[in-house]
């Protein structure tokens, strides 16, 4: 008998296979519940509000159905009606619901709304016939968002700031959404690796800077790493732990665990372990286009820098920085080109140019300023 070597990469691949093995059963159960059980008739349910545009669109989770706990909770989007009182994240409502499963169009090349809804854990949509608040208290996140809105009220771009910093895209106007979609920058409004990794890096840098003022016996190299990961988890929770944020936290936690192990891990081993953790934490992520774009982007960069490293000539610092940026953009464009054609049936030259400017600006200017301005709003939310 022959046995495969017990290597970290093989363990990660086994984890991926284990998660993929259960995806079909999970999707089958969710599809049966969303497609057959809930839409059969009007339902008496308890709904916890997770997000709202403060008008007629509300996002929630059905936690109880006909008085019985429902696990896991099923996501739902309610359209077309105002709730009787002011609504915020964290409230519990007793509702009489008329729901239906999200259906996608069969047009080849069109947007698959059903696939997107399942990947976002929102397989249901509908309306409420009656609604009564069980617990009108807002969660800490709800109070935090309310404090942010009050602070940003005088500014005309408050909806865009909330979308970029907190992922609250419900109140963004359709005109702005159209512009960002056409320029390929709509992904910046989703709280993902860009925001969370920068929050972790910022926290780790501040902790590391504070260590210079401590006695040597109190300094541990693990402290900035753990502090950065903890800050990333808190930030992801404050933004609602959306699927992209959940995937980033899972990958970042695994990367931190690998660093703490004291072993030398190759980039490909880290990639395999992170993919295994992501699919284990969120099995339906395998149907998310954003996951595969992110995963293949990282894999492509690993391949690109191994086989085609950046030019290492004797250039001035500014020119070297520009050449490295162009080398990075060329690699990510060429290697993701087949995947973009397969997923979106084409490419956009204007999107490449827009992202070449927008991604560095949002990463190094917009997001740090938003994070720096979040402290006062968070303090008001905690002590209100």
Long-range contacts (C-beta under 8 A, 24 or more apart in sequence): 8-265, 8-269, 8-272, 8-273, 9-268, 9-269, 9-272, 11-273, 11-276, 12-269, 12-272, 12-273, 12-275, 12-276, 13-272, 13-276, 14-276, 15-273, 15-276, 15-277, 15-279, 15-280, 16-272, 16-275, 16-276, 16-279, 18-280, 19-276, 19-279, 19-280, 19-283, 20-279, 20-283, 20-286, 22-283, 23-279, 23-283, 23-284, 23-286, 26-283, 26-284, 27-118, 27-284, 27-287, 30-74, 30-118, 30-123, 30-284, 31-101, 31-123, 33-74, 34-74, 34-101, 34-102, 34-123, 34-124, 35-101, 38-62, 38-65, 38-74, 38-97, 38-99, 38-101, 38-124, 39-99, 39-100, 39-101, 39-124, 39-126, 42-96, 42-97, 42-98, 42-129, 43-96, 43-97, 43-98, 43-99, 44-94, 44-95, 44-96, 44-97, 45-70, 45-94, 45-95, 45-96, 45-97, 46-92, 46-93, 46-94, 46-95, 46-134, 47-76, 47-78, 47-92, 47-93, 47-95, 47-97, 48-73, 48-90, 48-91, 48-92, 48-93, 49-87, 49-88, 49-89, 49-90, 49-91, 49-92, 49-93, 50-75, 50-89, 50-240, 51-89, 51-168, 51-170, 51-240, 52-87, 52-88, 52-89, 52-170, 53-170, 53-171, 54-86, 54-87, 54-171, 55-82, 56-80, 56-81, 56-82, 57-170, 58-83, 58-87, 59-122, 59-170, 60-93, 62-97, 62-124, 63-92, 74-123, 74-124, 75-120, 75-121, 75-122, 75-123, 75-124, 76-122, 76-124, 76-125, 76-126, 77-117, 77-122, 77-124, 77-125, 77-126, 78-125, 78-126, 78-127, 78-128, 79-125, 79-126, 79-127, 80-127, 81-127, 81-128, 83-131, 84-131, 84-132, 84-133, 85-133, 85-136, 88-138, 88-139, 88-142, 88-143, 88-145, 88-146, 89-138, 89-139, 89-141, 89-142, 89-145, 89-240, 90-137, 90-138, 90-139, 90-140, 90-141, 90-142, 91-133, 91-135, 91-136, 91-137, 91-138, 91-142, 92-133, 92-134, 92-135, 93-131, 93-132, 93-133, 93-134, 94-131, 94-132, 94-133, 94-134, 95-128, 95-129, 95-130, 95-131, 95-132, 96-128, 96-129, 96-130, 96-131, 97-126, 97-127, 97-128, 97-129, 98-126, 98-127, 98-128, 98-129, 99-124, 99-125, 99-126, 100-124, 100-125, 100-126, 101-125, 109-345, 115-287, 118-284, 118-287, 119-243, 119-284, 119-285, 119-287, 119-288, 119-289, 119-290, 120-242, 120-243, 121-243, 121-284, 140-381, 140-382, 141-237, 141-238, 141-240, 143-381, 143-384, 144-238, 144-377, 144-378, 144-381, 146-381, 147-377, 147-378, 147-380, 147-381, 147-384, 148-374, 148-377, 151-373, 151-376, 151-377, 160-189, 161-370, 163-189, 164-188, 164-189, 164-362, 164-366, 164-367, 164-370, 165-195, 165-367, 165-370, 165-371, 165-374, 166-191, 166-238, 166-239, 166-240, 167-191, 167-239, 167-240, 167-242, 167-245, 182-350, 183-350, 183-351, 183-354, 183-358, 184-348, 184-350, 184-351, 184-352, 184-354, 184-355, 185-351, 185-354, 185-355, 185-358, 187-290, 188-358, 188-359, 188-362, 190-242, 190-244, 190-290, 191-236, 191-239, 191-240, 191-242, 191-244, 191-245, 192-244, 192-245, 192-247, 192-248, 192-290, 192-294, 193-244, 193-248, 193-251, 193-294, 194-359, 194-362, 194-363, 194-367, 195-235, 195-239, 195-245, 195-367, 196-232, 196-235, 196-236, 196-245, 196-248, 196-249, 196-252, 197-232, 197-248, 197-252, 198-363, 198-367, 198-368, 198-371, 199-231, 199-232, 199-235, 199-371, 200-228, 200-229, 200-231, 200-232, 200-252, 201-228, 202-231, 202-368, 202-371, 203-227, 203-228, 203-230, 203-231, 203-232, 204-228, 204-231, 222-260, 225-256, 225-259, 225-260, 226-256, 228-256, 229-253, 229-256, 235-371, 238-378, 243-282, 243-285, 243-288, 244-290, 246-281, 246-282, 247-278, 247-281, 247-282, 247-285, 247-291, 247-294, 250-274, 250-277, 250-278, 250-280, 250-281, 250-282, 251-277, 251-278, 253-277, 267-302, 268-302, 271-295, 271-298, 271-299, 271-302, 289-343, 292-339, 292-343, 293-336, 293-339, 293-343, 296-335, 296-336, 296-339, 297-332, 297-335, 297-336, 300-331, 300-332, 300-335, 300-336, 301-328, 301-331, 301-332, 301-335, 303-335, 304-331, 304-332, 304-335, 305-331, 329-356
